[in-house]
């Protein structure tokens, strides 16, 4: 298959987006939001084909699964993106030099954005909407596990583009075969940046093999520390929500750290998890405290490998720590630098936690479940970047732009 032709077409299409009227861009996205809901039945039928190939106990199953409500949520995110202000053309700095040259720093699209992702069909719509809003062409490579779902959503997008007489190559969904991944990893001079979304193994593979600059959207190994001054009712609600709201997402809670002075509250703190059938892997101290009350079939003694694990399921690790310093040390050792939280009523401890924890998102007295582009007011997201260059945390419209220097003169030459 001639993948080079795909990439050449995408590169050519990127030039057509530069002059696209913002009203047209918003109209396309508004129509797409409506079209996704209108074609829900067809999308769900194709999604059912993908689900039939995946064991229900697979952690990716929930990410793969679409429902009418989830399609409505995807459409709502697309609509939100259409209503946001575009960052394109924003003047970041403007100055006139002594020689009367005017120099401006102006936001521009990245160009052609490649995304490699696994069982996440919502990514197809999310990435397109954010890229289109920012004048970027999207080249998508979904996994074979979501092949039918991705094709169905891409078909809806292409129908809306055709309705508005827009070059269909502003969105390319590559074939699900592995050869397409290799071609995309090597598409230098055609694709400007590559973003992987999926398991740590996928992210590592893309980082190690890509010839294109990569923005990592890392795995989430997420901790919540219940401090000596933590409020019990806040803690119960926050921990339960962060763990059980949706277990297959990267902001789901993986490890609870509990101050040793709060052992008397530990059973009460974690009791809601039992109702949700959450398996606990507890260190020696917390295991002894929980054993009389937590269901035996759901309580296990933790091994070393349970700390630093992204469970993506109804499992969680629990560890008792001596103080805030011990909690900070544990997080520094095991964190993937995604999202970390403290539950505390002590202002000094909160300040230290927020300042000292090295993560893309840090929380005080709130669920890590909020690490999400839509929740952060970004409309949708490309992913959660755990690196520090260019983008960090939820990636929205601004993170899909770069800048260029625009220099205006009147005949000046350099001496």
C-alpha positions as CSV (number, residue, x, y, z in Angstrom):
1,X,0.0,0.0,0.0
2,X,1.3,3.5,-0.9
3,X,1.3,5.2,2.5
4,X,3.4,8.0,1.1
5,X,0.4,9.1,-0.9
6,X,-1.7,9.4,2.2
7,X,1.0,11.6,3.8
8,X,1.5,13.8,0.7
9,X,-2.3,14.4,0.5
10,X,-2.4,15.3,4.2
11,X,0.5,17.8,3.7
12,X,-1.2,19.4,0.8
13,X,-4.5,19.6,2.7
14,X,-2.8,21.5,5.5
15,X,-2.3,24.4,3.2
16,X,-6.0,24.6,2.5
17,X,-6.9,25.0,6.1
18,X,-4.7,28.1,6.7
19,X,-7.2,30.4,5.1
20,X,-10.4,28.7,6.2
21,X,-13.0,31.1,7.6
22,X,-13.5,30.6,11.4
23,X,-17.3,30.7,10.9
24,X,-17.0,27.8,8.5
25,X,-14.8,25.9,10.9
26,X,-17.4,26.3,13.7
27,X,-20.2,25.4,11.4
28,X,-18.5,22.2,10.4
29,X,-18.0,21.2,14.0
30,X,-21.5,22.1,15.0
31,X,-22.9,20.0,12.1
32,X,-20.5,17.1,13.1
33,X,-21.9,17.2,16.7
34,X,-25.4,16.8,15.3
35,X,-24.4,14.2,12.8
36,X,-22.8,12.0,15.4
37,X,-26.0,11.8,17.4
38,X,-28.0,11.3,14.2
39,X,-25.9,8.3,13.2
40,X,-25.7,6.8,16.7
41,X,-27.4,3.6,15.6
42,X,-24.9,2.9,12.8
43,X,-21.9,3.8,15.0
44,X,-23.2,1.5,17.8
45,X,-23.7,-1.4,15.3
46,X,-20.1,-1.1,14.2
47,X,-18.9,-0.8,17.8
48,X,-20.7,-4.0,18.6
49,X,-18.5,-5.8,16.0
50,X,-15.4,-4.6,17.8
51,X,-16.8,-5.5,21.3
52,X,-17.5,-9.0,20.1
53,X,-13.8,-9.5,19.4
54,X,-12.6,-8.4,22.9
55,X,-13.1,-10.3,26.2
56,X,-15.3,-8.3,28.6
57,X,-12.7,-8.7,31.4
58,X,-10.0,-6.9,29.3
59,X,-9.3,-3.5,30.9
60,X,-9.6,-1.9,27.4
61,X,-13.2,-3.2,27.0
62,X,-14.7,-0.2,28.8
63,X,-12.7,2.3,26.8
64,X,-13.8,0.6,23.6
65,X,-17.5,0.4,24.5
66,X,-19.8,3.1,23.1
67,X,-23.4,3.8,24.2
68,X,-25.9,6.3,23.2
69,X,-24.9,8.4,26.2
70,X,-21.2,8.2,25.4
71,X,-21.9,9.2,21.8
72,X,-23.9,12.1,23.0
73,X,-21.0,13.1,25.3
74,X,-18.6,12.9,22.4
75,X,-20.9,15.1,20.4
76,X,-21.2,17.5,23.3
77,X,-17.4,17.8,23.4
78,X,-17.3,18.5,19.7
79,X,-19.9,21.2,20.2
80,X,-17.9,22.7,23.1
81,X,-14.8,22.9,20.8
82,X,-16.9,24.7,18.2
83,X,-17.9,27.3,20.8
84,X,-14.3,28.0,22.1
85,X,-12.2,30.9,20.8
86,X,-9.5,29.8,18.4
87,X,-6.0,30.6,19.5
88,X,-4.8,30.9,15.8
89,X,-3.5,34.3,15.0
90,X,-3.0,35.3,18.6
91,X,-0.2,37.8,19.0
92,X,2.0,36.6,21.8
93,X,4.4,39.5,21.7
94,X,4.7,42.7,19.6
95,X,7.6,45.1,19.6
96,X,9.3,47.7,17.4
97,X,13.1,47.7,17.4
98,X,15.3,50.8,17.3
99,X,15.7,50.3,13.5
100,X,11.8,50.4,13.2
101,X,11.4,46.7,12.4
102,X,8.1,45.4,13.8
103,X,8.5,41.9,15.2
104,X,5.5,39.8,16.3
105,X,5.3,36.4,17.7
106,X,2.1,34.8,16.4
107,X,0.3,31.5,17.1
108,X,0.1,29.1,14.1
109,X,-0.9,25.5,13.6
110,X,1.5,22.6,14.1
111,X,0.6,21.4,10.6
112,X,0.0,17.7,10.3
113,X,-0.7,15.9,13.5
114,X,-0.4,12.1,13.7
115,X,-2.1,10.2,16.5
116,X,-1.6,6.5,17.2
117,X,-4.2,5.0,19.6
118,X,-5.7,1.8,20.9
119,X,-9.3,0.9,21.9
120,X,-10.5,4.5,22.2
121,X,-13.0,5.3,19.4
122,X,-13.8,8.7,21.0
123,X,-10.3,9.8,20.1
124,X,-11.3,9.8,16.4
125,X,-13.8,12.6,16.9
126,X,-11.9,14.4,19.7
127,X,-8.7,14.6,17.7
128,X,-10.4,15.7,14.5
129,X,-12.4,18.5,16.2
130,X,-9.4,19.9,18.1
131,X,-7.1,19.7,15.0
132,X,-9.7,21.2,12.7
133,X,-10.4,24.1,15.0
134,X,-6.6,24.9,15.1
135,X,-6.0,24.5,11.4
136,X,-4.2,21.2,11.7
137,X,-4.6,18.1,9.5
138,X,-5.2,14.9,11.5
139,X,-3.6,11.6,10.5
140,X,-5.0,8.9,12.7
141,X,-3.9,5.3,13.2
142,X,-6.3,3.4,15.4
143,X,-5.9,-0.1,16.6
144,X,-7.5,-3.2,15.1
145,X,-9.5,-3.6,18.3
146,X,-11.5,-0.5,17.4
147,X,-11.4,-0.8,13.6
148,X,-15.1,-0.8,12.9
149,X,-15.9,1.9,15.4
150,X,-13.2,4.2,14.1
151,X,-14.3,3.7,10.5
152,X,-17.9,4.5,11.4
153,X,-17.0,7.8,13.1
154,X,-14.6,8.8,10.4
155,X,-17.4,8.1,7.8
156,X,-19.6,10.6,9.7
157,X,-16.8,13.2,9.7
158,X,-16.1,12.8,6.0
159,X,-19.8,13.2,5.3
160,X,-19.9,16.6,7.1
161,X,-16.7,17.7,5.3
162,X,-18.2,16.8,1.9
163,X,-21.3,18.8,2.8
164,X,-19.2,21.9,3.4
165,X,-16.9,21.3,0.3
166,X,-13.8,20.9,2.4
167,X,-10.8,18.8,1.3
168,X,-11.5,15.3,2.8
169,X,-7.8,14.8,3.4
170,X,-7.9,17.1,6.4
171,X,-8.7,13.8,8.1
172,X,-7.0,10.6,7.2
173,X,-7.8,7.3,9.1
174,X,-5.0,4.9,8.2
175,X,-5.8,1.2,7.8
176,X,-5.7,-0.7,11.1
177,X,-2.8,-3.0,9.9
178,X,0.6,-2.8,11.7
179,X,2.3,-1.7,8.5
180,X,0.5,1.6,8.7
181,X,2.0,2.2,12.1
182,X,5.5,1.7,10.8
183,X,4.8,4.0,7.9
184,X,3.5,6.7,10.2
185,X,6.5,6.4,12.5
186,X,8.7,7.1,9.5
187,X,6.7,9.9,7.8
188,X,9.4,12.5,8.2
189,X,8.9,15.7,6.2
190,X,5.2,14.9,6.0
191,X,3.9,14.6,9.6
192,X,5.0,17.3,12.1
193,X,4.3,15.7,15.4
194,X,3.2,12.3,16.6
195,X,1.1,11.7,19.7
196,X,0.5,8.1,21.1
197,X,-2.5,7.3,23.2
198,X,-2.8,4.0,24.9
199,X,-0.8,1.6,27.1
200,X,2.7,2.3,28.4
201,X,4.0,-0.3,26.0
202,X,2.5,1.5,23.0
203,X,3.9,4.8,24.2
204,X,7.3,3.3,24.8
205,X,7.3,1.7,21.3
206,X,6.3,5.0,19.6
207,X,8.9,7.0,21.5
208,X,11.7,4.5,20.8
209,X,10.9,4.0,17.1
210,X,9.5,7.3,15.8
211,X,11.5,9.4,13.4
212,X,9.0,12.3,14.1
213,X,8.9,14.4,17.3
214,X,6.7,12.7,19.9
215,X,4.5,14.3,22.6
216,X,4.0,11.5,25.2
217,X,0.6,11.1,26.7
218,X,1.7,8.8,29.5
219,X,0.1,6.1,31.6
220,X,-1.5,7.2,34.8
221,X,-0.2,5.7,38.0
222,X,-2.3,7.9,40.4
223,X,-2.0,8.4,44.1
224,X,-4.1,10.0,46.8
225,X,-2.6,10.8,50.2
226,X,-5.0,11.0,53.2
227,X,-3.1,13.3,55.5
228,X,-3.2,13.4,59.4
229,X,-5.7,16.3,59.1
230,X,-7.8,14.8,56.3
231,X,-11.6,15.1,56.6
232,X,-13.1,11.6,56.7
233,X,-16.2,12.4,54.7
234,X,-14.3,14.3,52.0
235,X,-11.8,11.4,51.8
236,X,-14.5,8.7,51.4
237,X,-16.2,10.6,48.6
238,X,-12.9,11.6,46.8
239,X,-11.3,8.1,47.0
240,X,-14.5,6.3,45.9
241,X,-15.0,8.7,43.0
242,X,-11.4,8.6,41.8
243,X,-11.3,4.8,41.9
244,X,-14.8,3.8,40.7
245,X,-16.1,6.6,38.4
246,X,-14.5,4.9,35.4
247,X,-11.8,2.4,36.1
248,X,-10.3,2.2,32.6
249,X,-9.2,5.8,32.3
250,X,-5.7,7.1,33.0
251,X,-6.9,9.4,35.9
252,X,-8.3,6.5,37.8
253,X,-6.9,6.1,41.3
254,X,-4.3,3.3,41.8
255,X,-2.9,3.8,45.3
256,X,-4.1,5.3,48.6
257,X,-1.5,6.5,51.0
258,X,-2.7,6.9,54.6
259,X,-1.1,8.7,57.5
260,X,-0.4,6.4,60.4
261,X,-2.4,8.6,62.7
262,X,-5.5,7.9,60.6
263,X,-5.6,4.1,61.1
264,X,-8.7,4.3,63.3
265,X,-10.6,5.8,60.3
266,X,-9.1,3.5,57.6
267,X,-12.0,1.0,57.6
268,X,-14.6,3.7,57.3
269,X,-12.5,5.6,54.7
270,X,-12.4,2.6,52.4
271,X,-15.8,1.0,53.2
272,X,-17.5,2.4,50.1
273,X,-15.0,0.5,47.9
274,X,-16.4,-2.8,49.2
275,X,-19.8,-2.0,47.8
276,X,-18.2,-1.5,44.4
277,X,-16.3,-4.8,44.6
278,X,-12.9,-3.1,44.6
279,X,-10.0,-5.5,45.4
280,X,-7.5,-4.0,47.8
281,X,-3.8,-4.9,47.9
282,X,-2.8,-3.7,51.3
283,X,0.6,-3.4,53.0
284,X,1.2,-5.3,56.2
285,X,-0.2,-2.5,58.5
286,X,-3.3,-1.6,56.6
287,X,-4.0,-5.3,55.9
288,X,-4.2,-6.0,59.6
289,X,-6.5,-3.0,60.2
290,X,-8.8,-3.9,57.3
291,X,-9.0,-7.6,57.7
292,X,-11.8,-7.7,60.4
293,X,-14.2,-5.6,58.3
294,X,-13.3,-5.6,54.5
295,X,-14.6,-8.6,52.6
296,X,-12.0,-11.3,52.7
297,X,-12.4,-12.2,49.0
298,X,-11.5,-8.6,48.1
299,X,-8.6,-8.1,50.5
300,X,-5.1,-9.2,49.6
301,X,-1.6,-8.6,51.0
302,X,0.3,-6.3,48.7
303,X,3.5,-7.4,46.9
304,X,6.1,-5.0,45.6
305,X,4.7,-5.0,42.1
306,X,1.3,-3.6,43.3
307,X,2.9,-0.3,44.0
308,X,3.6,1.5,40.8
309,X,1.0,-0.4,38.9
310,X,-1.7,1.2,36.7
311,X,-4.5,-1.2,37.4
312,X,-7.2,0.1,34.9
313,X,-9.7,-2.1,36.8
314,X,-11.4,-2.4,40.1
315,X,-8.2,-2.9,42.0
316,X,-6.2,-0.5,44.3
317,X,-3.2,-0.6,46.5
318,X,-3.1,0.8,50.0
319,X,-0.1,1.8,52.1
320,X,0.4,3.4,55.5
321,X,3.0,6.1,55.7
322,X,4.7,7.8,58.6
323,X,4.1,11.4,57.5
324,X,3.9,13.8,54.6
325,X,7.6,13.3,53.7
326,X,7.1,9.6,53.4
327,X,4.1,10.1,51.2
328,X,6.1,12.5,49.0
329,X,8.9,10.0,48.7
330,X,6.6,7.2,47.8
331,X,4.9,9.3,45.1
332,X,8.3,10.4,43.7
333,X,9.4,6.8,43.4
334,X,6.2,5.3,41.8
335,X,4.4,8.2,40.1
336,X,4.0,8.4,36.3
337,X,3.7,12.2,36.8
338,X,0.1,12.2,35.6
339,X,-2.2,13.2,38.5
340,X,-1.7,13.2,42.3
341,X,-3.9,14.3,45.2
342,X,-3.8,15.2,48.9
343,X,-6.7,15.2,51.3
344,X,-5.8,17.5,54.1
345,X,-7.0,20.5,56.2
346,X,-3.5,21.7,56.9
347,X,-2.6,24.6,54.7
348,X,1.1,24.1,55.0
349,X,0.9,20.4,54.1
350,X,-1.3,21.3,51.1
351,X,1.1,23.9,49.9
352,X,4.1,21.6,50.2
353,X,2.3,18.8,48.3
354,X,1.2,21.0,45.5
355,X,4.7,22.6,45.2
356,X,6.8,19.4,45.6
357,X,4.9,16.8,43.7
358,X,6.2,16.5,40.2
359,X,3.1,15.7,38.1
360,X,1.1,17.3,35.3
361,X,-1.9,17.8,37.6
362,X,-1.9,18.1,41.4
363,X,-5.0,18.3,43.5
364,X,-5.9,19.3,47.0
365,X,-9.2,17.9,48.4
366,X,-10.6,16.9,45.0
367,X,-10.8,13.8,42.8
368,X,-8.2,13.1,40.2
369,X,-11.1,12.2,37.9
370,X,-11.1,15.8,36.8
371,X,-7.9,15.4,34.8
372,X,-9.7,15.7,31.5
373,X,-9.8,18.2,28.7
374,X,-13.5,18.8,28.9
375,X,-13.4,19.2,32.7
376,X,-10.6,21.7,32.4
377,X,-12.6,23.8,30.0
378,X,-10.7,22.8,26.9
379,X,-13.7,21.3,25.1
380,X,-12.0,18.0,24.5
381,X,-8.5,16.7,24.6
382,X,-5.8,15.2,22.5
383,X,-4.4,13.4,25.5
384,X,-2.8,14.0,28.9
385,X,0.9,14.9,28.4
386,X,3.2,13.7,31.2
387,X,6.3,15.3,29.7
388,X,7.5,18.9,30.1
389,X,8.5,20.1,26.7
390,X,5.8,22.0,24.7
391,X,2.7,20.6,26.5
392,X,1.8,19.2,29.9
393,X,-1.4,17.9,31.2
394,X,-4.7,17.9,29.2
395,X,-3.8,19.0,25.6
396,X,-6.4,21.3,24.1
397,X,-6.4,24.0,21.4
398,X,-3.4,26.0,22.5
399,X,-1.3,22.8,22.8
400,X,-1.9,22.1,19.1
401,X,-0.3,25.4,18.1
402,X,3.2,26.6,17.7
403,X,4.3,30.1,16.8
404,X,6.3,31.9,14.2
405,X,8.0,35.3,14.1
406,X,6.5,37.8,11.7
407,X,8.8,40.7,10.8
408,X,7.6,43.9,9.0
409,X,10.0,46.5,7.7
410,X,10.3,49.3,5.2
411,X,13.6,48.6,3.4
412,X,15.8,48.0,6.4
413,X,19.1,46.1,5.8
414,X,21.5,44.8,8.3
415,X,24.8,46.6,8.6
